[in-house]
Amino acid sequence: MTNDVSMRAALYDRYGPPEVLYVGEVPKPAAGPGQVLVRVTASSVNGGELSGRAGRVRVVTGFGGFPHRIGIDFAGEVAAVGPDVPDFAPGDRVWGLLPRAFGAAAEFVVVPARQLAAAPAGLDLAEAAALPAVGTTVITALRDKAKLRAGERLLVRGAAGGVGHVAVQLGRAYGAHVTALAGARNLEFVRELGAHEAFDYATVKAAELSRFDVVIDTVGTDLPAYRRLLTRTGRMVTVSFDIDHIVVSLGYVLASTVHGRRRVRFFRGDPHRELLEELTRLTESGSLRPVVDRAFPLAGIADAHRALEDGGVRGKIVVTVRTGRPAE
């Protein structure tokens, strides 16, 4: 049982399959200057966490220092604020991401105030938790990196997944003609999200598709084939690497930058408040809605990871930490 100085959090003591995950007790954090303590309602499972937990990117996650934490984004209520935080108060509904760290799958998180925003009005916080990481990623990819313009042709690879289902919706909201690549059972789903055209990635080869002004890739494999679909001034943004051939995949992205035009862009997210506030605006306006494939309790964190690894997920997997309790 937790107390005033400890809390429950998802942990793992070694790299490995989902079964290495468990719920244990860790010290409860406190808000310092410029920080906010958030009581977490829910977090989501993101693709990069699977590779991190499995030990496939140890150059990033480290070779020791266990137990490690898990979880990037969250939605919840402000529990306390530190000094010099004038714009949040206990009880405020908020969402955000941890700054270049894991640990959102827990009862509490401490976050710099600049990396929080008000959660969308009228949206259940457990649903809201599906959007911060993927939403800010897609806004950055489409608006800032690709500079997508109304009337342009956009291709989204992996259109039914966590990042992809948001890219379809925001591509449509930005006025693009959206083509989606997804599994056969998800074609109607991505059309309902706003895709003008949808093709089964298993039966339609890249060379059979038309030209595109922007390609958003969430898969990470076969990048050259999809880069060849770009128009003369086309832009390609990938948010994933081929994890089985990461050196080759990364090398291709880096090599493409020497060509200027039609280069492949990759970026590391910077989830600051402006991005989160834009995400709130887009959600409240109806341009974007979260899609929760399944929700698991914190105690089911291993099952949540397993579900994402098994594939076929529509939207996001969410991990609920609490339901219906007011912030204290």
Disulfide bonds with the S-S distance in Angstrom:
none
